[in-house]
Amino acid sequence: MSTPSESGPTMQVIERLGREVRRRRQAAGLTVQGLADSAGLSRRMLTQIEQGTANPSLVTIDKIARALGVDFAALTAPPATEPLHVSEAVEVWSSPAGSRALLHVASARRGGPELWEWTLQPGDRYQAQPDPPGSEELILVSTGTLLLETEERLAALDAGASARLASDRPYAYAAPEGGEPAIFVRVVEAGDSRTR
């Protein structure tokens, strides 16, 4: 996933991400340079992420997760190992317009489903990069109208409408100007990042 340059992960996520990346890198016996090379990042960027001083895009976080052999949620959400886990939502992304994405809960199984709630303010847009091959999302709009864009199609989903999206290709979410915020729930099922 990727975000526009003026928006990105929240401070809470950035701090948790830095701690978790450092912990997992050290547990794997990797140097900063080794992980940076595997993720396709500069050593400086990875150092800043571990220190909590960088504001990485969601696609950058995803690259680091794949290089560590985990999924996005493993680096950004609190750990959940008990049979019944009651989760608190984590604001993962926000924009200057007031849009935001909350990760409510993720499966304890690697690559398992993630439950997200998004709010896009009127006129705001989120441009995503392709997820791993085979990834898909289930979307349910609860308020407003969500414009769901792919290279092949533009669909306007009103409150109560649902869709299935193959997210292993470029796509975008948008909320029309002049309307009410688009609020929607998405369940994300990651494909196999090993084939990427």
Helices and strands as residue ranges (DSSP letters): H 11-27, H 32-39, H 43-51, H 58-68, H 72-76, E 90-94, E 100-106, E 114-120, E 125-128, E 136-143, E 145-150, E 154-158, E 162-166, E 171-174, E 182-189, G 193-195
